[in-house]
Each structure stands twice: as C-alpha cells, then as structure tokens.
C-alpha cells in the first residue's frame, strides 16, 4: 500500500476510538487521537530508508509498534503535561506520568492504532513476495490476503477518501460533545 492508502486507513481505524474519546474525555481528545494515528501510520516503512532493517521485517511487527508507541507516548505525555500545567522545578518524571496517566493512555492508543493500521494495509495488499509476520519472533506465521496490488490507485485513494470522511465525523462529534 502506498502513502495515501496508509494515511486513510489510519484515520478509518482511529475514528471509532476517537469518537469514544470525544465522549468520555471531552471534545478534541478524539481529534488529537486522529493526529497521533497519522504520526505513526508510516513508521513501519522506516525499513525502506535504512539498510539495517529488512523490508517488512521487525519494523512490521506489533512488538516494534509497542516499543515505538510506548517511547513516543512517554515523551509526548511529559511534553503535554509540562505545557498544560505550571510544573514546579524538581518534580520527578515518574510523578508527572502517574499524575497524567490518562494522557499517556490516549497518546499511546492513537500512536498504536496508526501502527496497526499500517500492518493491516500491508496485509491486504500484494507487493512482490512480501508477507507480514506481525508476531515474529513469537511465531513465524505470516499473513497476506492479497486483496489488491500495493499501487492500486482505487484502493489507495479510496482509503484516503474514507479517512477524510472519518476526520469529518470525528470533528462533528467533538463539536457535539
């Protein structure tokens, strides 16, 4: 799947959770979640930019997604917490994270959804002889549905349009709640 398809899928995957977060945590948390899913929807393809990783290898596992999402969520939670409160100097980072665990959960969820949507997008596409082994090294079971070719414009732009519609729905719910 190409960039636009991955972006659209990230928004489609994130929309139901974003609507729920708008309702449970107040307006605009869902919009934030959508943005966070966008941040990581292309991260697995970091393996295309480095010779250190095999394409559709470790970077295309849920373990890599958990690691990246955890690190980014901790960093972003600290940044958001400092920006949202008048923090006294000397406060411990662990105290900051414990006080703002809801933010950490929302941030992690958004980041991880973007990552999972990428894996799904690659599973449904047929690109050369690549399969996805999302649970490697726990199991070597690979997944490939081959519903479409990775460069199929209909699917890529179709998912992008679906993603735009998803964004509009999430914004609508943010305004309602």
Z-matrix of the N, CA and C atoms (Angstrom, degrees):
N
C 1 1.451
C 2 1.519 1 107.93
N 3 1.318 2 114.81 1 146.16
C 4 1.455 3 119.94 2 -178.99
C 5 1.538 4 110.69 3 -94.71
N 6 1.331 5 114.35 4 174.94
C 7 1.461 6 122.18 5 -173.13
C 8 1.530 7 113.58 6 -50.03
N 9 1.326 8 118.15 7 -49.29
C 10 1.461 9 120.43 8 -175.74
C 11 1.525 10 112.26 9 -65.62
N 12 1.307 11 116.35 10 -36.21
C 13 1.460 12 120.25 11 176.65
C 14 1.522 13 111.67 12 -65.08
N 15 1.336 14 116.32 13 -42.86
C 16 1.464 15 119.99 14 178.60
C 17 1.529 16 111.58 15 -64.49
N 18 1.310 17 116.68 16 -40.43
C 19 1.472 18 120.33 17 179.36
C 20 1.531 19 109.88 18 -63.78
N 21 1.321 20 116.93 19 -47.68
C 22 1.463 21 120.42 20 179.01
C 23 1.511 22 112.23 21 -60.72
N 24 1.338 23 117.26 22 -44.29
C 25 1.464 24 120.52 23 178.57
C 26 1.523 25 111.75 24 -61.34
N 27 1.323 26 116.85 25 -39.19
C 28 1.471 27 119.67 26 178.71
C 29 1.525 28 110.50 27 -58.86
N 30 1.327 29 116.97 28 -44.62
C 31 1.461 30 120.45 29 179.99
C 32 1.527 31 111.59 30 -68.13
N 33 1.333 32 116.73 31 -38.16
C 34 1.465 33 120.51 32 178.49
C 35 1.537 34 110.09 33 -64.86
N 36 1.333 35 117.17 34 -44.63
C 37 1.468 36 121.06 35 179.05
C 38 1.523 37 111.56 36 -64.90
N 39 1.334 38 116.98 37 -38.81
C 40 1.461 39 121.11 38 -174.47
C 41 1.528 40 113.00 39 -77.91
N 42 1.326 41 118.41 40 -25.66
C 43 1.465 42 121.78 41 -172.02
C 44 1.530 43 114.43 42 -55.30
N 45 1.338 44 120.88 43 -49.29
C 46 1.471 45 118.89 44 -178.60
C 47 1.538 46 112.68 45 -61.11
N 48 1.327 47 116.16 46 -39.74
C 49 1.466 48 119.84 47 179.55
C 50 1.532 49 109.42 48 -71.31
N 51 1.318 50 116.86 49 -37.90
C 52 1.465 51 121.07 50 178.82
C 53 1.524 52 111.37 51 -62.03
N 54 1.317 53 116.90 52 -41.91
C 55 1.467 54 120.42 53 177.59
C 56 1.526 55 109.95 54 -62.34
N 57 1.319 56 116.19 55 -43.34
C 58 1.467 57 120.61 56 177.63
C 59 1.528 58 110.94 57 -60.84
N 60 1.318 59 117.29 58 -43.15
C 61 1.470 60 120.60 59 178.95
C 62 1.522 61 111.34 60 -66.61
N 63 1.338 62 118.04 61 -35.47
C 64 1.466 63 120.35 62 174.91
C 65 1.527 64 110.53 63 -59.20
N 66 1.322 65 116.05 64 -41.53
C 67 1.461 66 121.27 65 -178.35
C 68 1.529 67 111.14 66 -72.37
N 69 1.342 68 117.06 67 -45.89
C 70 1.470 69 121.13 68 -174.57
C 71 1.520 70 114.48 69 -79.37
N 72 1.336 71 116.62 70 -36.59
C 73 1.462 72 119.57 71 -171.98
C 74 1.521 73 113.84 72 -113.26
N 75 1.298 74 116.33 73 0.21
C 76 1.453 75 119.21 74 177.86
C 77 1.522 76 112.27 75 103.27
N 78 1.319 77 114.32 76 163.57
C 79 1.460 78 120.30 77 -176.69
C 80 1.525 79 111.89 78 -57.41
N 81 1.278 80 114.67 79 145.89
C 82 1.456 81 125.26 80 172.15
C 83 1.529 82 115.22 81 82.26
N 84 1.338 83 118.91 82 -13.07
C 85 1.468 84 118.33 83 172.97
C 86 1.515 85 110.07 84 -66.44
N 87 1.318 86 117.27 85 -33.96
C 88 1.456 87 120.80 86 177.04
C 89 1.517 88 111.85 87 -66.99
N 90 1.329 89 116.34 88 -38.65
C 91 1.465 90 120.09 89 177.18
C 92 1.522 91 109.68 90 -64.45
N 93 1.324 92 116.30 91 -40.49
C 94 1.468 93 120.40 92 176.53
C 95 1.526 94 110.42 93 -61.13
N 96 1.336 95 116.33 94 -42.08
C 97 1.457 96 120.52 95 179.34
C 98 1.530 97 110.48 96 -61.53
N 99 1.319 98 117.59 97 -39.96
C 100 1.466 99 121.27 98 178.20
C 101 1.534 100 110.01 99 -61.51
N 102 1.316 101 116.07 100 -44.33
C 103 1.465 102 120.00 101 178.41
C 104 1.516 103 112.64 102 -62.39
N 105 1.321 104 115.88 103 -39.72
C 106 1.463 105 120.21 104 179.07
C 107 1.527 106 111.31 105 -66.18
N 108 1.319 107 117.41 106 -37.25
C 109 1.468 108 119.32 107 177.83
C 110 1.532 109 110.50 108 -65.73
N 111 1.318 110 115.94 109 -32.52
C 112 1.463 111 120.66 110 176.04
C 113 1.527 112 111.00 111 -64.52
N 114 1.331 113 116.16 112 -38.26
C 115 1.466 114 121.29 113 -177.56
C 116 1.524 115 111.78 114 -57.98
N 117 1.331 116 117.48 115 -39.85
C 118 1.466 117 119.97 116 -173.86
C 119 1.527 118 114.67 117 -103.95
N 120 1.300 119 118.33 118 0.38
C 121 1.472 120 118.73 119 -175.13
C 122 1.520 121 113.03 120 -66.85
N 123 1.301 122 119.56 121 -16.16
C 124 1.456 123 122.36 122 178.47
C 125 1.537 124 112.73 123 -113.10
N 126 1.321 125 117.28 124 -0.91
C 127 1.469 126 120.59 125 -177.28
C 128 1.530 127 113.45 126 -57.17
N 129 1.333 128 120.67 127 -42.38
C 130 1.468 129 118.03 128 -179.41
C 131 1.529 130 114.20 129 -57.04
N 132 1.312 131 117.21 130 -26.21
C 133 1.462 132 119.55 131 -180.00
C 134 1.524 133 113.22 132 -79.96
N 135 1.331 134 116.03 133 10.89
C 136 1.466 135 119.81 134 171.74
C 137 1.526 136 109.20 135 -59.56
N 138 1.329 137 115.56 136 -24.77
C 139 1.463 138 119.34 137 179.39
C 140 1.531 139 112.76 138 -67.91
N 141 1.334 140 117.77 139 -13.78
C 142 1.470 141 121.15 140 174.31
C 143 1.521 142 111.64 141 -79.19
N 144 1.328 143 116.56 142 -17.73
C 145 1.460 144 121.00 143 -173.70
C 146 1.523 145 113.73 144 -104.95
N 147 1.322 146 116.80 145 2.05
C 148 1.455 147 119.38 146 -179.61
C 149 1.522 148 109.93 147 -141.57
N 150 1.304 149 115.03 148 146.84
C 151 1.463 150 119.05 149 177.68
C 152 1.530 151 111.25 150 -85.63
N 153 1.320 152 117.22 151 -3.71
C 154 1.465 153 121.14 152 -179.23
C 155 1.529 154 112.50 153 -76.52
N 156 1.332 155 117.10 154 -21.04
C 157 1.460 156 121.64 155 -177.59
C 158 1.519 157 110.64 156 -120.23
N 159 1.317 158 116.37 157 141.28
C 160 1.460 159 122.69 158 175.47
C 161 1.523 160 108.17 159 -80.08
N 162 1.352 161 116.68 160 138.08
C 163 1.471 162 118.96 161 179.93
C 164 1.523 163 110.67 162 -62.16
N 165 1.316 164 114.79 163 133.46
C 166 1.464 165 124.50 164 -175.84
C 167 1.527 166 111.48 165 58.52
N 168 1.326 167 114.92 166 35.49
C 169 1.457 168 122.06 167 176.41
C 170 1.523 169 110.11 168 -102.36
N 171 1.344 170 117.32 169 -129.29
C 172 1.463 171 121.75 170 -175.21
C 173 1.532 172 112.76 171 -58.06
N 174 1.317 173 117.26 172 -34.82
C 175 1.472 174 119.96 173 179.78
C 176 1.527 175 111.93 174 -65.88
N 177 1.316 176 117.28 175 -14.61
C 178 1.463 177 122.03 176 178.44
C 179 1.530 178 110.90 177 -107.38
N 180 1.343 179 116.45 178 36.31
C 181 1.469 180 121.19 179 175.36
C 182 1.521 181 109.08 180 -117.44
N 183 1.329 182 115.92 181 156.62
C 184 1.469 183 118.70 182 178.36
C 185 1.526 184 110.45 183 -66.47
N 186 1.324 185 117.25 184 -25.82
C 187 1.469 186 120.35 185 -179.38
C 188 1.523 187 109.99 186 -66.06
N 189 1.309 188 116.88 187 -41.98
C 190 1.457 189 121.00 188 176.49
C 191 1.528 190 109.50 189 -63.28
N 192 1.328 191 116.20 190 -40.63
C 193 1.464 192 120.68 191 177.65
C 194 1.515 193 112.35 192 -62.45
N 195 1.323 194 116.70 193 -41.14
C 196 1.470 195 120.50 194 178.53
C 197 1.522 196 110.34 195 -65.49
N 198 1.326 197 117.16 196 -43.52
C 199 1.465 198 120.92 197 -179.67
C 200 1.527 199 110.87 198 -62.31
N 201 1.334 200 116.15 199 -51.81
C 202 1.468 201 120.69 200 -178.43
C 203 1.532 202 110.85 201 -63.14
N 204 1.326 203 117.07 202 -45.22
C 205 1.468 204 120.82 203 -178.98
C 206 1.523 205 111.40 204 -64.60
N 207 1.316 206 117.52 205 -38.30
C 208 1.469 207 120.76 206 179.24
C 209 1.525 208 111.07 207 -66.25
N 210 1.316 209 116.57 208 -49.09
C 211 1.474 210 119.92 209 -179.58
C 212 1.521 211 110.78 210 -61.11
N 213 1.328 212 116.71 211 -48.90
C 214 1.465 213 119.66 212 -179.86
C 215 1.521 214 112.41 213 -64.35
N 216 1.338 215 117.50 214 -37.16
C 217 1.465 216 119.13 215 -179.30
C 218 1.522 217 111.10 216 -68.55
N 219 1.322 218 117.61 217 -37.35
C 220 1.463 219 119.63 218 177.24
C 221 1.524 220 110.66 219 -65.11
N 222 1.324 221 117.15 220 -46.06
C 223 1.466 222 121.08 221 179.48
C 224 1.528 223 110.63 222 -62.82
N 225 1.333 224 117.05 223 -48.28
C 226 1.469 225 120.05 224 -179.02
C 227 1.524 226 112.40 225 -65.66
N 228 1.326 227 117.36 226 -35.78
C 229 1.468 228 119.97 227 177.91
C 230 1.513 229 110.82 228 -63.86
N 231 1.320 230 116.81 229 -41.93
C 232 1.467 231 120.14 230 178.01
C 233 1.526 232 109.81 231 -63.82
N 234 1.317 233 117.09 232 -45.17
C 235 1.473 234 120.54 233 179.73
C 236 1.524 235 110.69 234 -62.70
N 237 1.341 236 117.30 235 -46.99
C 238 1.467 237 120.68 236 179.75
C 239 1.521 238 111.61 237 -64.55
N 240 1.305 239 117.14 238 -38.24
C 241 1.467 240 120.86 239 -179.00
C 242 1.514 241 111.33 240 -66.53
N 243 1.307 242 116.61 241 -42.39
C 244 1.466 243 120.08 242 178.40
C 245 1.518 244 109.48 243 -66.10
N 246 1.330 245 116.74 244 -38.64
C 247 1.457 246 120.50 245 -179.97
C 248 1.515 247 113.50 246 -72.26
N 249 1.349 248 117.64 247 -24.50
C 250 1.451 249 120.85 248 -175.37
C 251 1.528 250 113.11 249 -93.19
N 252 1.298 251 116.93 250 -18.16
C 253 1.458 252 120.04 251 -176.82
C 254 1.518 253 109.74 252 -130.48
N 255 1.306 254 115.35 253 158.31
C 256 1.451 255 120.29 254 174.07
C 257 1.524 256 106.77 255 -87.63
N 258 1.319 257 116.46 256 90.27
C 259 1.454 258 122.42 257 -174.21
C 260 1.529 259 109.89 258 -80.79
N 261 1.330 260 115.65 259 132.52
C 262 1.456 261 121.09 260 174.69
C 263 1.515 262 108.67 261 -75.42
N 264 1.315 263 116.21 262 146.29
C 265 1.463 264 118.88 263 178.63
C 266 1.519 265 109.31 264 -66.89
N 267 1.300 266 115.91 265 146.93
C 268 1.453 267 120.83 266 178.93
C 269 1.517 268 114.14 267 94.07
N 270 1.332 269 119.80 268 -1.33
C 271 1.461 270 120.87 269 179.60
C 272 1.532 271 108.69 270 -70.76
N 273 1.301 272 115.92 271 139.85
C 274 1.455 273 121.45 272 -179.64
C 275 1.526 274 110.10 273 -75.31
N 276 1.331 275 115.36 274 143.17
C 277 1.464 276 120.80 275 179.61
C 278 1.527 277 110.15 276 -61.53
N 279 1.326 278 117.64 277 -39.71
C 280 1.471 279 119.97 278 179.91
C 281 1.525 280 110.88 279 -62.74
N 282 1.335 281 116.92 280 -39.29
C 283 1.467 282 120.14 281 177.34
C 284 1.533 283 110.32 282 -63.68
N 285 1.316 284 115.77 283 -40.54
C 286 1.460 285 121.12 284 179.73
C 287 1.526 286 110.33 285 -61.91
N 288 1.333 287 116.86 286 -43.75
C 289 1.463 288 120.54 287 179.85
C 290 1.519 289 111.56 288 -68.63
N 291 1.335 290 117.50 289 -39.73
C 292 1.462 291 120.77 290 179.90
C 293 1.530 292 111.38 291 -66.43
N 294 1.321 293 116.77 292 -36.71
C 295 1.460 294 120.80 293 179.32
C 296 1.528 295 111.52 294 -69.51
N 297 1.307 296 116.17 295 -26.18
C 298 1.466 297 121.14 296 -173.98
C 299 1.531 298 111.64 297 -122.44
N 300 1.320 299 116.11 298 39.59
C 301 1.465 300 120.59 299 -176.92
C 302 1.527 301 112.13 300 -63.70
N 303 1.337 302 117.82 301 -29.81
C 304 1.467 303 120.12 302 178.42
C 305 1.523 304 110.57 303 -62.41
N 306 1.315 305 116.00 304 -41.80
C 307 1.465 306 120.11 305 177.81
C 308 1.524 307 109.33 306 -62.31
N 309 1.329 308 116.65 307 -44.06
C 310 1.468 309 120.84 308 -179.64
C 311 1.530 310 111.15 309 -59.74
N 312 1.323 311 117.15 310 -41.44
C 313 1.469 312 121.23 311 179.91
C 314 1.529 313 110.63 312 -66.54
N 315 1.316 314 117.36 313 -44.24
C 316 1.466 315 120.81 314 179.68
C 317 1.524 316 110.27 315 -63.49
N 318 1.327 317 116.60 316 -44.46
C 319 1.462 318 120.37 317 -179.25
C 320 1.525 319 110.42 318 -64.73
N 321 1.335 320 117.51 319 -46.85
C 322 1.464 321 120.37 320 178.92
C 323 1.527 322 110.53 321 -59.40
N 324 1.309 323 116.73 322 -44.72
C 325 1.468 324 120.92 323 -178.29
C 326 1.521 325 111.15 324 -59.27
N 327 1.314 326 116.98 325 -47.74
C 328 1.465 327 120.44 326 179.42
C 329 1.516 328 112.31 327 -61.36
N 330 1.322 329 116.35 328 -44.76
C 331 1.460 330 120.26 329 -179.75
C 332 1.527 331 111.34 330 -64.55
N 333 1.325 332 116.94 331 -44.21
C 334 1.459 333 120.57 332 -176.29
C 335 1.530 334 111.55 333 -70.02
N 336 1.334 335 117.33 334 -34.81
C 337 1.471 336 120.20 335 176.50
C 338 1.525 337 110.16 336 -61.67
N 339 1.317 338 116.81 337 -43.71
C 340 1.466 339 119.68 338 177.66
C 341 1.514 340 111.60 339 -58.99
N 342 1.306 341 115.47 340 -41.07
C 343 1.458 342 120.75 341 179.09
C 344 1.527 343 111.23 342 -65.32
N 345 1.344 344 116.61 343 -47.60
C 346 1.471 345 120.32 344 179.94
C 347 1.525 346 111.95 345 -62.15
N 348 1.331 347 116.37 346 -37.19
C 349 1.464 348 119.06 347 179.62
C 350 1.525 349 110.70 348 -63.07
N 351 1.321 350 116.87 349 -34.66
C 352 1.459 351 120.32 350 177.45
C 353 1.527 352 110.51 351 -64.02
N 354 1.324 353 116.21 352 -46.31
C 355 1.464 354 119.70 353 179.40
C 356 1.528 355 110.60 354 -59.59
N 357 1.333 356 116.79 355 -44.26
C 358 1.465 357 120.46 356 178.11
C 359 1.527 358 110.75 357 -60.07
N 360 1.334 359 116.42 358 -44.41
C 361 1.457 360 120.42 359 179.21
C 362 1.519 361 112.40 360 -58.90
N 363 1.323 362 116.38 361 -39.18
C 364 1.462 363 119.21 362 178.55
C 365 1.527 364 111.96 363 -74.67
N 366 1.314 365 117.44 364 -29.95
C 367 1.462 366 120.09 365 178.29
C 368 1.531 367 111.10 366 -68.07
N 369 1.320 368 117.44 367 -37.93
C 370 1.472 369 119.00 368 -177.04
C 371 1.520 370 112.89 369 -79.85
N 372 1.331 371 117.17 370 -12.55
C 373 1.461 372 118.88 371 -179.01
C 374 1.520 373 111.29 372 -101.44
N 375 1.288 374 113.40 373 156.45
C 376 1.459 375 121.11 374 176.44
C 377 1.517 376 106.73 375 -109.67
N 378 1.306 377 116.13 376 114.09
C 379 1.456 378 121.09 377 179.42
C 380 1.523 379 108.39 378 -130.73
N 381 1.312 380 115.67 379 105.04
C 382 1.461 381 121.87 380 -179.89
C 383 1.527 382 108.91 381 55.83
N 384 1.311 383 117.61 382 -128.43
C 385 1.464 384 119.80 383 -179.49
C 386 1.533 385 111.10 384 -114.31
N 387 1.327 386 116.80 385 23.23
C 388 1.463 387 120.78 386 -177.65
C 389 1.522 388 111.67 387 -81.49
N 390 1.319 389 115.45 388 135.54
C 391 1.455 390 123.07 389 170.48
C 392 1.521 391 107.63 390 -117.77
N 393 1.319 392 116.21 391 168.28
C 394 1.460 393 121.24 392 176.36
C 395 1.525 394 108.04 393 -109.44
N 396 1.324 395 116.70 394 130.67
C 397 1.467 396 123.37 395 174.77
C 398 1.527 397 107.51 396 -114.50
N 399 1.333 398 118.67 397 74.63
C 400 1.465 399 121.15 398 -170.29
C 401 1.530 400 114.90 399 -65.28
N 402 1.321 401 117.92 400 -18.68
C 403 1.473 402 119.95 401 -177.59
C 404 1.525 403 112.67 402 -108.55
N 405 1.342 404 117.16 403 9.53
C 406 1.453 405 120.04 404 177.92
C 407 1.516 406 109.13 405 -61.68
N 408 1.299 407 123.13 406 138.35
C 409 1.453 408 130.32 407 8.70
C 410 1.532 409 114.15 408 -94.13
N 411 1.326 410 118.29 409 5.94
C 412 1.462 411 120.46 410 179.26
C 413 1.526 412 110.18 411 -63.18
N 414 1.326 413 115.81 412 -41.96
C 415 1.465 414 120.84 413 175.94
C 416 1.526 415 108.66 414 -144.54
N 417 1.293 416 116.60 415 151.12
C 418 1.466 417 121.43 416 178.03
C 419 1.518 418 112.81 417 -94.90
N 420 1.326 419 117.50 418 9.32
C 421 1.465 420 120.40 419 -179.20
C 422 1.527 421 108.92 420 -61.67
N 423 1.317 422 114.64 421 125.02
C 424 1.462 423 119.01 422 -179.24
C 425 1.525 424 110.00 423 -105.20
N 426 1.332 425 114.19 424 157.23
C 427 1.459 426 121.22 425 -177.12
C 428 1.515 427 109.62 426 -128.95
N 429 1.323 428 115.87 427 135.26
C 430 1.457 429 122.38 428 172.53
C 431 1.520 430 106.91 429 -161.30
N 432 1.325 431 116.24 430 116.33
C 433 1.458 432 120.25 431 179.26
C 434 1.524 433 111.53 432 -89.49
N 435 1.320 434 116.57 433 -31.98
C 436 1.455 435 120.43 434 177.44
C 437 1.517 436 114.74 435 64.09
N 438 1.313 437 117.58 436 34.87
C 439 1.466 438 120.86 437 -180.00
C 440 1.520 439 112.39 438 -67.01
N 441 1.331 440 116.05 439 -28.25
C 442 1.462 441 120.34 440 -176.24
C 443 1.522 442 108.88 441 -154.09
N 444 1.303 443 116.33 442 164.95
C 445 1.462 444 121.99 443 174.22
C 446 1.531 445 108.07 444 -79.73
N 447 1.316 446 116.68 445 150.99
C 448 1.463 447 119.93 446 -176.18
C 449 1.529 448 112.79 447 -61.28
N 450 1.313 449 117.43 448 -31.24
C 451 1.459 450 120.20 449 -178.26
C 452 1.518 451 115.15 450 -94.97
N 453 1.332 452 118.07 451 10.65
C 454 1.471 453 120.90 452 -177.88
C 455 1.531 454 110.36 453 -64.64
N 456 1.321 455 116.26 454 113.26
C 457 1.461 456 120.93 455 -176.75
C 458 1.522 457 112.11 456 -62.76
N 459 1.329 458 117.44 457 -36.82
C 460 1.468 459 120.53 458 -179.01
C 461 1.523 460 110.60 459 -58.87
N 462 1.322 461 117.21 460 -46.52
C 463 1.464 462 120.66 461 -179.31
C 464 1.526 463 111.41 462 -71.36
N 465 1.327 464 117.37 463 -46.44
C 466 1.461 465 120.38 464 -177.90
C 467 1.527 466 111.63 465 -61.19
N 468 1.324 467 116.85 466 -49.80
C 469 1.466 468 119.49 467 -179.58
C 470 1.528 469 111.72 468 -74.87
N 471 1.320 470 117.04 469 -27.92
C 472 1.465 471 120.28 470 174.61
C 473 1.524 472 111.43 471 -63.13
N 474 1.327 473 115.67 472 -43.88
C 475 1.469 474 119.15 473 176.60
C 476 1.530 475 110.79 474 -66.45
N 477 1.327 476 117.20 475 -36.74
C 478 1.467 477 119.67 476 178.28
C 479 1.530 478 110.69 477 -62.99
N 480 1.321 479 117.36 478 -43.98
C 481 1.470 480 121.05 479 177.50
C 482 1.529 481 109.55 480 -62.78
N 483 1.335 482 116.90 481 -44.09
C 484 1.468 483 120.14 482 176.25
C 485 1.514 484 112.01 483 -59.41
N 486 1.333 485 116.65 484 -36.43
C 487 1.456 486 120.98 485 177.33
C 488 1.519 487 112.44 486 -66.65
N 489 1.325 488 116.89 487 -40.82
C 490 1.473 489 120.83 488 177.86
C 491 1.528 490 110.09 489 -63.83
N 492 1.319 491 117.03 490 -43.08
C 493 1.467 492 120.86 491 176.75
C 494 1.529 493 109.67 492 -61.04
N 495 1.316 494 116.93 493 -41.46
C 496 1.473 495 121.05 494 178.32
C 497 1.522 496 111.60 495 -60.90
N 498 1.330 497 116.62 496 -41.96
C 499 1.470 498 120.70 497 177.70
C 500 1.524 499 110.08 498 -60.55
N 501 1.321 500 116.65 499 -45.29
C 502 1.469 501 120.05 500 -178.97
C 503 1.536 502 111.59 501 -63.09
N 504 1.319 503 117.01 502 -37.77
C 505 1.458 504 120.60 503 177.51
C 506 1.522 505 110.71 504 -65.80
N 507 1.328 506 116.65 505 -43.07
C 508 1.476 507 120.17 506 179.92
C 509 1.527 508 110.49 507 -65.39
N 510 1.321 509 117.62 508 -41.31
C 511 1.470 510 120.70 509 176.91
C 512 1.526 511 109.54 510 -62.50
N 513 1.322 512 116.15 511 -41.46
C 514 1.484 513 120.02 512 177.88
C 515 1.513 514 111.91 513 -59.65
N 516 1.335 515 117.48 514 -42.42
C 517 1.465 516 119.12 515 178.80
C 518 1.521 517 112.12 516 -70.34
N 519 1.342 518 116.44 517 -30.91
C 520 1.471 519 119.62 518 177.73
C 521 1.526 520 109.59 519 -64.98
N 522 1.313 521 116.50 520 -38.82
C 523 1.466 522 121.24 521 -179.98
C 524 1.539 523 109.66 522 -70.76
N 525 1.339 524 117.30 523 -36.42
C 526 1.466 525 121.01 524 -179.22
C 527 1.521 526 112.01 525 -68.60
N 528 1.325 527 116.94 526 -35.85
C 529 1.464 528 119.56 527 -175.40
C 530 1.479 529 108.77 528 -103.73
